[in-house]
Amino acid sequence: MHPALTRVSSLCALHTQDEEDGGISDRPEDMADVYHTFFGVGGLALLGYPGLSAIDPAWALPVEVVARVQARNAERAAHST
């Protein structure tokens, strides 16, 4: 992604955050909600925002969590055969 587009996308998400109560909304004047906060933080992580862990784009979860779940599932599958 072009660096300028990354910066604009990050600013849009940060512009809609509720600095008093936390969270992200779809518009600056709206109340923050779980949906927009989850995907807003996920988007910031995908853009490489400082301080956020890398996320798996398919699962929208931290890559460490996805790796742990996949390893556990592989282990269970190996024991069930």
C-alpha positions as CSV (number, residue, x, y, z in Angstrom):
1,M,0.0,0.0,0.0
2,H,1.2,3.5,-0.8
3,P,2.6,5.2,2.3
4,A,0.3,8.2,1.9
5,L,-2.7,6.0,1.7
6,T,-1.5,4.1,4.8
7,R,-1.2,7.4,6.7
8,V,-4.7,8.7,5.6
9,S,-6.3,5.4,6.5
10,S,-4.6,5.5,10.0
11,L,-5.7,9.0,10.5
12,C,-9.3,8.2,9.6
13,A,-9.5,5.4,12.2
14,L,-7.8,7.6,14.8
15,H,-10.1,10.5,14.1
16,T,-13.1,8.5,15.0
17,Q,-11.8,7.2,18.3
18,D,-13.5,8.2,21.5
19,E,-10.7,9.7,23.6
20,E,-12.9,9.8,26.8
21,D,-14.5,6.4,26.8
22,G,-12.3,4.5,24.4
23,G,-13.3,2.7,21.2
24,I,-13.7,3.6,17.6
25,S,-16.9,4.7,15.8
26,D,-17.9,4.9,12.1
27,R,-18.1,8.7,12.3
28,P,-16.5,11.2,14.7
29,E,-19.8,12.4,16.1
30,D,-21.2,8.8,16.7
31,M,-20.8,6.6,19.7
32,A,-18.0,4.0,19.6
33,D,-19.0,0.4,19.3
34,V,-17.5,-3.1,19.5
35,Y,-17.8,-3.7,15.7
36,H,-16.0,-0.5,14.6
37,T,-13.4,-0.8,17.4
38,F,-12.5,-4.4,16.5
39,F,-12.1,-3.7,12.8
40,G,-10.6,-0.3,13.3
41,V,-7.9,-1.7,15.5
42,G,-7.5,-4.6,13.1
43,G,-7.1,-2.2,10.2
44,L,-4.5,-0.2,12.1
45,A,-2.6,-3.4,12.9
46,L,-2.6,-4.4,9.2
47,L,-1.3,-1.0,8.3
48,G,1.6,-1.5,10.8
49,Y,0.5,1.0,13.3
50,P,3.2,1.2,16.1
51,G,2.5,-0.8,19.3
52,L,0.0,-3.2,17.7
53,S,0.7,-6.9,17.1
54,A,0.5,-8.2,13.6
55,I,-2.8,-9.8,12.8
56,D,-3.8,-12.6,10.4
57,P,-5.9,-10.9,7.7
58,A,-8.0,-13.9,7.1
59,W,-9.0,-14.4,10.7
60,A,-8.6,-10.8,12.1
61,L,-6.8,-12.2,15.1
62,P,-3.2,-11.9,16.2
63,V,-0.9,-14.1,14.2
64,E,0.3,-15.7,17.5
65,V,-3.2,-16.8,18.4
66,V,-3.9,-18.2,14.9
67,A,-0.6,-20.2,15.0
68,R,-1.4,-21.5,18.5
69,V,-4.9,-22.7,17.4
70,Q,-3.6,-24.3,14.2
71,A,-0.9,-26.1,16.2
72,R,-3.5,-27.4,18.7
73,N,-5.8,-28.5,15.9
74,A,-3.0,-30.3,14.1
75,E,-2.0,-32.0,17.4
76,R,-5.6,-33.1,18.0
77,A,-5.9,-34.4,14.4
78,A,-2.7,-36.4,14.8
79,H,-4.0,-38.0,18.0
80,S,-7.4,-38.9,16.6
81,T,-6.1,-41.0,13.7
